[in-house]
Amino acid sequence: ASGLRFAWDFGDGSAATAYGASNATTHRYDAPGLYTVTVRVRGADGQETVYRFTQAVAGTVATGAAAPTATTSVAWEPGTSTQGARLWVVNPDNDSVTVFDGTTFARLAEVAVGKAPRTLTLLPALRQAWVANRDGASITVIDTGTRAVLRTLTLPAASQPWGIVAAPAGNRVYVSLEATSRVLQLDTAGATLATLDLPGAPRHMAVAGNGGQLLVSRFVSPPQPGEETATVLTGRNGVAAGGEVWALATAPLALQKTVVLAHSTKADSTVQGRGVPNYLGAPAIAPDGLSAWVPSKQDNIQRGRLRDGLDLNFESTVRAIDSRIAMGPLAEDAGARIDHDNASLASASVFHPSGAYLFTALETSRQIAIVDPVGRRELFRVDTGRAPQGLAVSADGRTLFVANFMDRTVGAYDLGPLVGFGQLALPVKATLAAVATEKLAAQVLRGKQFFYDARDTRLARDGYMSCATCHNDGGHDGRTWDLTGLGEGLRNTSALRGRAQQGRLHWSGNFDEVQDFEGQIRALAGGTGLMTDAQLATGTRSQPLGNAKAGVSADLDALAAYVASLDAFAASPARQADGTLTAAAVAGRTVFQNQCIACHGGSAFTQSAAGLLKDVGTLKSTSGTRLGATLAGIDIPTLRDTWATAPYLHDGSAATVEDAVRAHTKLPALSAADVASVAAFVRQIGGTEAAVTAPSTGATTARGRYVRFEALSEVRGGPWASMAEFYMLDGSGQPLARTGWKVTGYDSQEAAGEDGRAVNLLDGNAGTIWHTTWSSGNAPYPHWIVIDTGATRDFAGFRYQPRAGGLNGTIDGYRLYVSTDGVNWGQPVRQGNLSALGAAELTKSVMFGG
């Protein structure tokens, strides 16, 4: 139209222009950033129209400089003169990677790789894709032209390679071995050039554009000062604590500095909160090399009824964040941290090639946040599929690709409106199906989709908390939470992988089915639930341990089916290269067999399935309650994943396995040498160690005169032992006559508060009992009695008759010895758990050859 006049405001504080006849203008900005430009258009009639757009002003990037690289599950391969561009994506549950045509988005191939691939990297000059296979402990090398597997590089057994990234120059490849806390530097032939051990488990990495620096994220942040107590500190002795990113020099490979991402002290509100960065993703290094952004979650472990009087809730427990590292000083720019509201986990970040925009995947809320990295602010969001975990941008900066892990898709988003016209929009160009044939059963896949999701309002409120928020990949988050407001106490997050047969759930055994999480979905995550209110209100179903919830909601059952599918433990990387125990662990296995199997025997390395709670001396005032009532003991945890699940005990108070063993103060103390050897064995159990059972004497009878019976634990976890009658059995399982038998020793007996004398167990009267002392204090385990049978004879078994009318002191774990002189006892003739033989109130008979 004629007669139009234009006035410009460039959004940088400079004066707006006067109205002029030209619809074009130029302006020089003094600093990089995103500026809102306002154009006012006035017609001849005086009518005025206003148009606004975002102008991106990029920082300086050296001409020809290589772009930084980072670990990722989706990668763009630029086209060449002989081959078009390609897009690659990892399929972790399908043991494959998929390659798409970069122009038509047609799926070209799904290539089988090793077990449980996690990340991939491209070496364009060699036309190769390298894939890190976590459970396969290998790297698959693929020809990107033919999509054929060229070779498989074998890595140390059970090392769990997670991250893999090539240097920008393509001359080096870095691999993170999460299980062994090690980083490898490889050449392009796969030979190891250098290794570096780190003080924690590495997962994601990024390489600076010049190849001289490697940033490595510690995925699970270390225990924070005081985290095992009611007072969590943000530092110690003036040194800040928090998440950790290791800065490594690459030539030679060496640790330069540990960059701490500080514990936030911002007041909890609907848009921000306190917390420690955790589950750190791959650092996204800016194209100009001056900064790096680290996506993660932020765990508010200072909150809780015990710790600060405020209950955990859906929006102030875990929040999604991006943290900025200044690459010069290698320090966090704490004031730049971005809190992504209404989300609990930022899983990946990637820069636009210009450096003007940062894209961050928000896994739980199914969104991508578009960030202004200069202004340190989130601009807007776009929706994605379920569990976005990987991001890539095409070389021309015109397309953003998002790997939606739980939808098995890749979303392609048009960046043209944003980078070309300053419009805050990312239209969807295509959604690409990555998997041809799904390996997971339909119900398990459905349940896993629920596990990773918080966008479904039945599961969570406002997109915050999913199950995977604290149990990524079925693991744990290393945190000790204050669950006092939920009727519990301080609780260390348990791993789920391998624990499908654990028995009851949680440290207090307060759930007896996975479906009991329906209550936690509602009470903590703020969801409306996967079953109807009417279904939940039926009978005692609303209570944990109440009427069964299984079979009521197909979706809740699907969630349980996924958790039940986590039925395999990983092998321990602490074993020797051939998979056998070390010498120290072999010695520890013998000690374990004689001292520990009452609670941790069998193939499960736990007696949890019996539903018994034990107090081995680890309960404290901060341990709280069980379902709001007295906490008498702790559910016995399996030891198969001990190597991977520090810190230990229900409150995370044991930093090492040795600390955990020594914390069993109500059990017989081990020597320092035995503690060390048992700890070595426990660290090497993993998923491959055979069941540990009582040592066999090789005979069905034991010959001697004296019998020593030791009580190692009580069925309810109490500190006492009691017994109505005790018999030794002959070869036919009948009691031997007890004429002339007498009790010659015991650790304690109650004679003041009741008639609990040891002689009562031989008096033939089931109404009288032996009971260890209680009125003047409790004696420590093991409780024991010694009986002189009067003559040397053959014993084929024993019979234990518990007290009637109650379970106080009813014995569970036991050991029995036979001696000819009452002094030299040797190894136990039999040991185990009486609870495994039937209900606690029943008389138990044990045959030595049975």
C-alpha positions in Angstrom: 0.0 0.0 0.0 1.2 3.5 -0.7 1.7 6.1 1.9 3.0 3.7 4.6 5.6 4.9 7.1 7.7 2.7 9.4 9.3 3.3 12.9 11.6 0.7 14.5 12.4 -0.1 18.1 15.3 -2.6 18.2 14.8 -3.8 21.8 18.3 -3.1 23.0 17.6 0.2 24.8 18.6 2.4 21.9 16.2 5.1 20.8 13.4 4.1 18.4 13.7 5.5 14.9 11.5 8.2 13.6 8.8 7.2 11.0 10.2 6.8 7.6 9.1 5.7 4.1 11.4 2.6 3.9 10.3 -0.8 5.1 13.9 -1.9 5.5 16.5 -0.9 8.0 19.9 -1.8 9.5 21.0 -1.8 13.1 24.2 -2.8 14.9 23.9 -4.6 18.2 26.6 -4.3 20.8 26.2 -7.7 22.4 24.8 -11.1 21.4 21.4 -12.1 22.6 17.8 -12.2 21.7 16.0 -8.9 21.1 12.4 -8.2 20.7 12.1 -5.9 17.6 8.9 -3.8 17.3 7.9 -2.3 14.0 5.1 0.3 13.9 3.5 0.8 10.6 1.3 4.0 10.1 -1.0 4.4 7.1 -1.9 7.6 5.4 -5.1 7.7 7.4 -3.2 7.6 10.7 -4.1 4.0 11.5 -1.2 2.1 13.1 -0.3 -1.6 13.1 2.3 -3.1 15.4 4.4 -6.2 14.5 7.0 -7.8 16.8 9.5 -10.5 16.2 12.6 -11.9 17.9 16.0 -11.0 16.5 18.8 -13.4 17.3 22.3 -11.9 17.5 24.8 -14.7 17.7 28.2 -14.5 19.4 31.5 -14.8 17.5 32.4 -18.2 16.3 35.8 -18.6 14.6 35.5 -19.3 10.9 36.1 -23.0 10.2 36.1 -23.9 13.9 34.8 -27.4 14.7 31.6 -27.6 16.6 31.7 -29.2 20.0 30.4 -32.8 20.3 28.4 -34.6 23.1 26.9 -37.9 23.9 23.5 -38.4 22.5 20.9 -41.0 21.5 20.1 -39.2 18.2 22.6 -37.8 15.7 22.6 -35.9 12.4 25.0 -37.1 9.7 25.6 -34.3 7.1 25.4 -35.2 3.4 28.4 -35.5 1.1 28.9 -35.4 -2.6 28.2 -39.2 -2.8 25.6 -39.6 0.0 22.7 -37.6 1.3 22.3 -36.6 4.9 21.2 -39.2 7.4 19.6 -39.2 10.8 20.6 -41.9 13.4 18.7 -42.9 16.6 19.3 -45.5 19.3 16.6 -48.0 20.3 17.6 -49.1 23.8 14.9 -51.7 24.3 15.2 -53.1 20.8 19.0 -53.6 20.8 19.2 -51.6 17.6 19.8 -48.3 15.9 17.6 -46.8 13.1 18.8 -44.7 10.2 16.5 -42.3 8.3 17.0 -40.4 5.0 17.7 -36.8 6.0 15.6 -35.4 3.2 12.6 -37.7 2.8 12.7 -39.0 6.4 12.2 -42.5 5.1 13.4 -45.2 7.4 16.3 -46.8 5.6 17.3 -49.5 8.1 17.1 -50.8 11.6 20.5 -52.2 12.4 20.9 -54.8 15.2 23.7 -53.9 17.6 24.7 -55.1 21.1 22.5 -55.5 24.1 20.9 -52.3 25.6 22.5 -49.6 23.4 22.5 -46.2 25.0 24.3 -43.6 22.9 26.0 -43.3 19.5 28.6 -41.0 17.9 29.5 -40.4 14.2 32.9 -40.3 12.5 32.0 -38.6 9.2 35.4 -38.8 7.7 35.4 -42.6 8.2 31.7 -43.0 7.4 31.2 -44.8 10.6 28.7 -44.8 13.5 29.9 -46.1 16.9 27.3 -47.4 19.3 27.8 -48.0 23.1 26.0 -51.1 24.3 25.6 -51.0 28.0 24.6 -54.6 28.8 26.6 -56.0 26.0 29.8 -54.3 27.3 30.7 -53.5 23.7 30.9 -51.0 20.9 29.3 -51.7 17.6 31.0 -50.0 14.6 28.7 -49.5 11.6 29.5 -48.4 8.0 27.1 -45.5 7.6 27.0 -45.9 3.8 26.1 -49.6 3.7 24.6 -49.8 7.2 26.6 -53.0 7.7 28.3 -53.8 11.0 32.0 -53.6 10.5 33.2 -54.9 13.9 32.4 -55.2 17.5 34.8 -53.9 20.1 34.7 -55.8 23.3 35.0 -53.8 26.5 35.7 -55.1 30.1 33.0 -57.4 31.3 30.2 -55.8 33.3 31.7 -52.3 32.7 28.4 -50.9 31.4 29.5 -48.5 28.7 27.0 -45.7 28.5 28.4 -42.6 26.8 30.4 -42.5 23.6 31.5 -39.4 21.8 34.0 -38.7 19.1 36.3 -35.6 19.2 35.3 -32.9 16.7 38.3 -33.7 14.6 37.3 -37.4 14.5 40.7 -38.7 15.6 39.7 -39.8 19.1 36.7 -41.5 20.7 35.8 -41.3 24.4 33.8 -43.9 26.2 32.3 -43.7 29.8 32.2 -47.0 31.7 29.5 -46.3 34.3 30.0 -49.5 36.3 33.7 -49.1 36.8 33.8 -45.3 37.1 36.3 -45.0 34.2 36.7 -43.0 31.0 38.5 -44.5 28.0 40.3 -42.7 25.2 40.4 -44.8 22.0 41.9 -44.3 18.6 39.7 -44.8 15.5 40.9 -48.4 15.2 39.4 -49.1 18.7 42.7 -49.4 20.5 42.8 -47.9 24.0 45.2 -44.9 24.2 44.4 -43.9 27.8 42.2 -44.6 30.8 41.2 -42.4 33.7 39.4 -43.6 36.9 37.0 -41.1 38.4 35.5 -40.8 41.9 32.0 -41.6 40.8 30.0 -43.1 38.0 30.3 -41.2 34.7 27.6 -41.3 32.0 27.4 -38.3 29.7 30.3 -36.4 28.1 31.1 -33.4 25.8 34.2 -32.5 23.9 35.2 -28.9 23.3 35.6 -27.7 19.7 39.4 -27.7 19.8 39.4 -31.3 21.2 41.5 -30.3 24.2 38.9 -30.6 26.9 36.4 -33.3 27.9 33.5 -32.6 30.2 32.1 -35.6 32.0 28.9 -35.6 34.0 28.6 -37.6 37.2 25.1 -38.9 36.6 24.1 -39.6 40.3 25.4 -36.8 42.5 27.3 -37.9 45.7 25.6 -37.9 49.1 25.4 -34.3 50.4 26.7 -33.3 53.8 24.2 -34.4 56.5 21.9 -36.1 54.0 21.7 -39.2 56.3 20.4 -36.9 59.1 17.6 -34.4 59.8 19.9 -31.5 58.7 21.2 -31.4 55.1 23.9 -28.9 54.5 24.8 -27.2 51.2 28.5 -27.5 51.9 31.1 -28.4 54.4 34.0 -26.3 55.8 33.3 -23.5 53.4 33.3 -25.8 50.3 30.1 -26.0 48.3 28.5 -29.4 47.7 26.3 -30.4 44.8 26.3 -32.1 41.5 29.6 -32.7 39.8 31.0 -32.3 36.3 34.6 -33.4 35.8 36.7 -31.3 33.5 39.4 -33.4 31.8 42.4 -32.5 29.7 42.7 -34.8 26.7 46.4 -34.8 26.0 47.3 -36.5 28.2 44.0 -37.6 29.7 43.9 -36.1 33.2 41.5 -34.6 35.6 41.8 -30.8 35.7 39.0 -29.8 38.0 35.7 -30.9 39.5 33.0 -28.3 38.7 30.4 -28.3 41.5 26.8 -27.4 40.5 25.7 -25.9 43.8 22.8 -26.8 46.0 20.1 -24.2 45.3 18.9 -22.3 48.4 16.1 -20.4 46.6 12.9 -20.4 48.6 10.4 -23.0 47.6 7.5 -21.6 45.6 5.3 -22.5 42.7 8.0 -21.4 40.2 11.3 -22.2 41.9 12.8 -24.3 44.7 15.8 -25.5 46.7 17.7 -28.7 45.8 20.8 -30.4 44.6 21.4 -31.0 40.9 21.1 -34.7 40.1 20.8 -37.0 37.1 23.2 -34.8 35.1 22.9 -35.0 31.4 25.4 -34.3 28.7 26.9 -30.8 28.8 26.0 -28.7 25.8 29.1 -26.6 25.0 28.2 -23.4 23.2 29.6 -22.9 19.7 31.8 -20.1 20.9 33.3 -22.4 23.6 32.7 -19.9 26.4 30.0 -21.8 28.3 28.4 -25.1 28.7 24.8 -25.9 29.9 24.1 -29.0 31.9 20.5 -30.4 32.0 19.4 -32.2 35.1 16.8 -32.5 37.8 17.1 -30.7 41.2 16.3 -32.7 44.3 14.9 -30.8 47.3 16.4 -33.0 50.0 16.2 -30.2 52.6 12.4 -30.4 52.5 10.3 -32.8 54.6 8.4 -32.8 57.9 11.4 -33.8 59.9 13.9 -31.6 58.1 12.1 -28.3 57.7 8.5 -28.9 58.8 7.2 -28.8 55.2 5.9 -32.0 53.6 7.2 -33.0 50.2 4.6 -32.2 47.5 4.2 -32.5 43.7 5.9 -29.2 42.8 8.6 -28.7 45.4 10.2 -32.1 45.5 12.0 -32.3 42.2 12.3 -29.6 39.5 13.9 -29.6 36.1 16.9 -27.2 35.6 19.7 -26.1 33.3 22.9 -25.1 34.9 25.6 -22.9 33.2 29.3 -23.5 33.5 31.7 -20.7 32.5 34.4 -22.6 30.6 37.2 -20.1 31.3 37.3 -20.5 35.1 35.6 -23.8 35.0 33.0 -22.8 37.5 29.3 -22.6 37.7 27.5 -19.3 36.9 25.0 -20.0 39.7 22.9 -16.9 39.0 22.3 -18.2 35.5 20.6 -21.4 36.5 17.2 -21.8 34.8 14.3 -23.5 36.6 11.9 -25.1 34.1 8.6 -24.9 35.9 6.1 -27.7 35.6 8.7 -30.4 34.9 11.0 -32.5 37.0 13.8 -33.6 34.7 15.8 -31.9 32.0 17.2 -34.9 30.1 19.2 -33.4 27.2 20.2 -30.0 25.8 21.7 -29.0 22.4 22.7 -25.6 20.9 21.6 -24.2 17.6 24.7 -23.9 15.4 24.5 -20.2 15.7 24.6 -20.3 19.5 21.6 -18.1 19.7 19.2 -20.8 21.0 19.5 -23.7 23.4 17.0 -26.5 23.2 16.3 -28.6 26.3 14.2 -31.8 26.6 11.9 -32.0 29.5 11.3 -35.7 29.9 8.4 -35.9 32.3 6.2 -33.2 30.8 6.8 -34.3 27.2 8.1 -30.9 26.0 11.1 -29.1 24.6 12.0 -25.8 26.2 13.5 -23.2 23.9 16.0 -21.2 25.9 17.7 -17.8 25.5 21.3 -18.7 26.7 22.4 -15.1 26.8 19.4 -13.8 28.7 19.3 -17.0 30.9 15.6 -17.5 30.3 13.1 -19.9 28.9 11.3 -18.4 25.9 8.6 -20.9 25.1 7.9 -24.7 24.8 6.6 -27.2 22.2 5.1 -30.5 22.9 6.8 -33.8 22.0 6.2 -37.5 22.4 6.7 -39.5 25.6 10.0 -39.2 27.4 12.1 -37.0 25.1 15.7 -38.0 25.8 17.8 -37.0 22.8 18.2 -33.9 20.7 20.0 -33.1 17.4 20.0 -30.2 15.0 20.6 -30.5 11.3 23.8 -28.9 10.0 22.0 -26.1 8.3 20.2 -25.2 11.5 16.8 -25.6 10.0 15.5 -28.8 11.7 15.4 -29.9 15.3 15.2 -33.7 16.0 13.8 -35.1 19.2 14.1 -38.8 20.2 11.0 -39.7 22.1 12.2 -42.8 24.0 8.8 -44.1 25.1 7.0 -43.5 21.9 9.7 -45.1 19.8 9.6 -42.1 17.5 11.7 -39.1 16.4 10.0 -35.8 16.0 11.2 -33.4 13.3 10.6 -29.7 14.1 10.9 -26.8 11.6 13.2 -24.2 12.9 12.6 -21.9 10.0 10.0 -19.7 11.6 12.2 -19.2 14.7 15.6 -18.6 13.1 14.4 -17.0 9.9 11.5 -14.8 11.0 11.9 -14.6 14.8 8.5 -16.3 15.5 8.3 -18.2 18.7 7.0 -21.4 17.1 8.4 -24.8 16.0 6.0 -26.4 13.6 6.1 -30.2 13.4 7.5 -31.4 10.1 7.2 -35.1 10.6 7.1 -37.8 13.3 9.3 -40.8 12.4 8.7 -44.4 13.6 12.0 -45.8 14.8 11.1 -49.4 15.6 9.7 -51.9 13.2 8.9 -54.6 15.6 8.7 -53.9 19.3 10.5 -56.3 21.6 8.7 -55.6 24.8 5.4 -57.2 25.5 2.5 -54.8 25.0 1.5 -54.7 28.7 5.2 -54.1 29.7 5.6 -51.4 27.1 2.4 -49.7 28.3 3.6 -49.9 31.9 7.0 -48.4 31.0 5.3 -45.5 29.2 3.4 -44.8 32.5 6.7 -45.2 34.4 8.4 -42.4 32.5 5.4 -40.0 32.2 4.0 -37.2 34.2 2.0 -35.4 31.5 -0.9 -37.8 32.0 -2.8 -36.1 34.8 -3.8 -39.5 36.3 -0.1 -40.0 37.1 1.0 -36.5 38.2 0.0 -32.9 38.6 1.4 -30.2 36.3 3.9 -32.6 34.6 6.3 -33.0 37.5 6.9 -36.4 39.0 7.1 -39.6 37.2 8.4 -42.9 38.6 11.5 -42.5 36.5 12.2 -39.1 38.1 13.8 -41.1 40.9 14.3 -44.5 39.2 15.9 -43.7 35.9 16.3 -46.9 33.9 15.0 -48.8 36.9 17.8 -47.7 39.1 18.1 -45.2 42.0 19.0 -41.6 42.5 21.4 -41.8 45.4 19.2 -39.6 47.6 17.9 -39.9 51.1 14.4 -38.4 51.2 12.4 -37.2 54.2 9.2 -39.2 53.9 8.0 -38.5 57.4 4.9 -36.8 56.0 4.0 -40.0 54.3 4.1 -42.0 57.5 7.7 -43.1 57.2 11.0 -41.4 57.9 14.4 -40.8 56.2 14.5 -43.3 53.3 17.3 -44.0 50.9 15.9 -44.5 47.3 16.1 -48.2 46.4 16.9 -49.5 43.0 14.2 -51.5 41.3 16.2 -53.4 38.7 16.4 -57.1 39.6 14.1 -56.8 42.6 10.9 -58.2 41.2 11.1 -61.0 43.8 12.1 -58.8 46.7 9.0 -59.6 48.7 7.4 -56.5 50.2 8.4 -53.1 48.9 10.3 -50.2 50.5 12.6 -50.3 53.5 9.7 -50.7 55.9 7.9 -53.3 53.9 4.9 -51.0 53.7 3.7 -52.2 50.3 2.9 -55.8 49.4 2.2 -55.1 45.7 3.4 -52.6 43.1 -0.2 -51.5 42.7 0.0 -49.9 46.2 1.8 -47.0 44.4 -1.7 -45.8 43.5 -1.7 -44.1 46.8 1.7 -42.4 46.3 0.7 -41.3 42.8 -2.2 -39.4 44.4 -0.6 -38.2 47.7 2.8 -37.2 46.4 2.8 -36.8 42.7 -0.7 -35.2 42.8 -2.2 -37.4 40.1 -5.8 -38.4 40.1 -4.9 -42.1 40.0 -5.0 -45.0 37.6 -8.1 -46.5 39.2 -11.4 -44.7 39.9 -12.1 -43.2 43.3 -14.9 -45.7 43.8 -12.6 -48.6 43.0 -10.0 -47.3 45.5 -12.6 -46.8 48.2 -13.8 -50.4 48.1 -13.1 -52.3 51.4 -9.6 -51.6 52.6 -8.1 -51.2 49.1 -7.1 -47.6 49.8 -4.7 -48.8 52.5 -1.3 -50.2 51.7 -1.4 -53.9 52.7 -5.2 -53.7 52.4 -7.5 -55.4 49.9 -5.6 -56.3 46.8 -5.4 -53.6 44.0 -4.1 -56.0 41.4 -6.7 -56.8 38.8 -8.8 -53.7 39.3 -7.1 -51.3 36.8 -5.5 -52.5 33.6 -3.3 -49.5 33.5 -2.1 -49.9 37.1 -1.5 -53.6 36.4 0.6 -52.6 33.3 2.7 -50.3 35.5 3.2 -53.3 37.8 4.0 -55.6 34.9 6.9 -53.3 33.8 8.3 -53.2 37.4 8.0 -57.0 37.5 9.9 -57.2 34.2 13.0 -55.8 36.0 13.9 -59.3 37.1 17.6 -59.4 36.3 20.6 -58.1 38.2 23.7 -56.9 36.4 26.9 -58.7 36.9 29.4 -57.0 39.3 32.4 -55.3 37.7 34.4 -55.9 40.9 35.1 -59.6 39.9 38.2 -60.7 38.1 38.3 -60.4 34.3 37.3 -64.1 33.9 34.2 -63.5 36.1 35.5 -65.3 39.1 35.7 -64.0 42.7 38.9 -62.4 43.9 40.9 -64.1 46.6 39.6 -61.7 49.2 36.0 -62.3 48.1 36.6 -66.1 48.3 37.7 -65.7 51.9 34.7 -63.4 52.5 32.3 -65.9 51.1 33.3 -68.4 53.8 32.8 -65.7 56.5 29.5 -64.8 54.9 28.4 -68.4 54.9 29.0 -68.7 58.6 27.8 -65.3 59.8 25.3 -63.8 57.3 23.1 -66.3 55.7 20.4 -66.2 58.4 19.2 -63.0 56.8 21.0 -62.9 53.4 21.2 -66.6 52.4 19.8 -68.4 49.4 19.8 -67.3 45.8 18.0 -64.0 46.5 20.5 -63.0 49.2 17.6 -61.8 51.3 14.8 -63.3 53.4 12.4 -60.5 52.3 9.9 -62.9 50.8 9.1 -64.1 54.4 7.7 -60.7 55.2 9.9 -60.3 58.3 11.4 -57.0 59.5 14.7 -57.0 61.3 16.4 -54.5 63.6 20.1 -55.2 63.3 21.0 -52.0 65.1 20.5 -49.4 62.4 17.2 -47.9 63.6 17.4 -44.3 64.8 14.9 -41.6 65.8 15.1 -40.3 62.3 14.0 -43.7 61.0 10.5 -42.6 61.8 7.5 -45.0 61.5 5.9 -47.6 59.3 2.6 -46.5 57.8 2.4 -44.0 60.7 2.9 -46.7 63.4 5.9 -48.2 65.2 8.8 -49.2 63.0 10.0 -52.4 64.5 12.6 -53.3 61.9 13.7 -53.0 58.3 12.9 -55.2 55.3 16.0 -57.2 54.5 17.5 -55.9 51.2 19.0 -58.1 48.6 22.8 -57.9 48.3 22.9 -58.7 44.6 23.1 -55.0 43.5 25.2 -53.7 46.4 28.1 -52.9 44.2 25.9 -50.3 42.4 23.6 -48.9 45.1 25.7 -46.8 47.5 25.0 -45.2 49.9 23.7 -48.0 52.0 21.1 -48.8 54.7 17.6 -47.4 54.9 18.8 -43.8 55.7 21.9 -43.8 53.5 24.1 -43.6 56.6 26.7 -46.1 55.4 29.0 -44.7 52.7 30.7 -48.0 52.1 29.9 -51.7 52.3 32.3 -51.9 55.3 30.4 -49.2 57.1 27.2 -51.0 56.5 28.6 -54.3 57.9 29.9 -52.5 61.0 26.5 -50.9 61.5 25.0 -54.3 62.4 25.6 -53.6 66.1 22.9 -56.0 67.3 24.7 -58.9 65.6 28.1 -60.5 66.6 30.9 -58.2 65.7 33.3 -59.3 63.0 37.1 -58.8 63.1 38.5 -56.0 60.9 39.9 -58.7 58.5 36.5 -60.4 58.3 34.7 -57.1 57.6 37.1 -56.4 54.8 36.7 -59.9 53.2 32.9 -60.0 53.6 32.7 -56.5 52.0 34.8 -57.7 49.1 32.5 -60.7 48.6 29.3 -58.6 48.9 30.6 -56.2 46.3 31.2 -59.1 43.9 27.8 -61.0 44.3 26.0 -59.2 41.5 23.7 -61.2 39.3 26.1 -64.1 38.8 27.0 -65.5 42.2 25.5 -68.8 43.2 23.3 -69.2 46.2 25.0 -69.2 49.5 23.6 -71.9 51.9 24.7 -73.3 55.2 28.0 -75.2 55.0 27.6 -78.9 54.7 29.2 -81.2 57.2 29.0 -84.0 54.7 27.2 -86.2 57.2 23.6 -86.7 58.2 24.5 -87.0 61.9 26.8 -85.1 64.3 28.6 -86.9 67.2 29.2 -85.2 70.5 28.0 -84.6 74.1 27.5 -80.9 74.2 25.1 -78.8 72.1 25.3 -75.0 71.6 22.3 -73.3 70.0 22.6 -69.7 69.0 19.7 -67.3 68.2 20.8 -64.7 65.6 17.5 -62.8 65.1 13.9 -62.7 66.1 11.0 -63.1 63.7 9.7 -59.5 64.3 13.2 -57.9 64.4 13.3 -57.6 68.2 16.4 -57.9 70.4 15.3 -61.0 72.4 15.2 -64.8 72.2 12.7 -67.2 73.8 12.1 -70.9 73.7 9.5 -73.2 75.4 11.2 -76.6 74.8 14.4 -77.8 73.0 15.0 -81.3 71.8 17.7 -83.2 69.9 16.5 -85.8 67.4 17.5 -89.3 66.4 17.8 -90.6 62.8 14.1 -91.2 62.6 13.3 -87.6 63.6 12.2 -88.6 67.1 13.2 -86.7 70.2 16.0 -88.3 72.2 15.3 -88.9 75.9 16.5 -85.9 77.9 17.2 -87.7 81.2 20.2 -86.2 82.9 20.4 -83.3 80.5 21.2 -79.9 81.9 21.8 -76.4 80.8 25.4 -75.5 81.5 25.6 -72.0 80.0 23.6 -69.2 78.4 24.2 -65.6 77.4 21.3 -64.2 79.6 18.0 -65.1 81.2 15.1 -63.1 82.5 14.6 -63.8 86.2 13.1 -60.6 87.5 10.2 -59.6 85.2 9.1 -63.2 84.6 10.3 -66.7 85.0 12.5 -66.9 81.9 15.2 -69.1 83.3 17.2 -71.2 80.8 16.4 -74.5 82.7 12.8 -74.2 81.6 13.6 -75.3 78.0 14.3 -78.8 79.4 11.5 -79.1 81.9 8.9 -80.7 79.6 6.4 -78.0 80.3 5.5 -75.9 77.2 4.0 -73.3 79.5 7.3 -72.3 80.9 10.0 -70.6 78.7 13.6 -69.5 78.5 13.6 -65.7 77.7 16.7 -63.5 77.4 16.9 -60.6 79.8 14.6 -57.6 79.2 13.8 -55.9 82.5 17.3 -54.6 83.1 18.2 -54.1 79.5 18.7 -56.2 76.4 21.7 -58.5 75.8 23.2 -58.3 72.3 23.0 -61.0 69.7 23.9 -63.8 69.4 21.8 -65.2 72.3 22.9 -68.8 73.2 22.4 -71.8 75.4 24.8 -74.8 76.0 23.3 -78.1 77.0 25.3 -81.1 78.4 23.5 -84.3 77.3 25.5 -86.4 79.7 27.1 -88.8 77.2 28.6 -88.8 73.7 26.1 -89.8 71.1 24.9 -89.2 67.5 22.5 -86.4 66.8 20.5 -86.3 63.6 18.6 -83.0 64.1 16.9 -80.7 66.6 13.4 -79.4 67.4 12.6 -75.9 68.5 9.2 -75.3 70.2 8.4 -71.5 70.4 6.6 -69.9 73.3 2.8 -69.9 73.1 0.6 -66.8 73.3 2.9 -64.3 71.5 5.9 -63.8 69.3 8.3 -62.0 71.6 11.7 -63.6 71.3 10.5 -66.2 68.7 13.7 -67.2 67.0 14.3 -66.9 63.3 18.0 -67.0 62.4 20.0 -69.7 64.2 23.2 -71.7 64.4 23.7 -75.1 66.1 27.1 -76.6 67.1 28.0 -80.0 68.6 31.1 -80.6 70.7 32.7 -83.6 72.5 34.2 -81.4 75.2 32.1 -78.3 75.4 35.1 -76.1 74.6 36.0 -76.7 70.9 33.0 -76.2 68.7 34.3 -76.0 65.2 31.9 -75.1 62.3 28.1 -75.0 62.8 26.4 -78.3 62.1 23.4 -76.4 60.8 22.4 -72.8 60.4 19.5 -71.0 58.7 16.2 -69.4 59.2 13.4 -71.1 61.1 10.8 -68.7 59.5 11.5 -70.5 56.2 9.9 -73.7 57.7 6.5 -72.3 58.4 4.4 -70.0 60.5 6.3 -68.4 63.4 4.1 -70.0 66.1 4.7 -73.6 64.9 7.2 -76.0 66.3 10.1 -76.5 63.9 12.1 -79.7 63.3 15.4 -79.6 61.4 17.3 -82.7 60.3 21.0 -82.3 59.6 20.8 -84.3 56.4 17.6 -82.7 55.2 
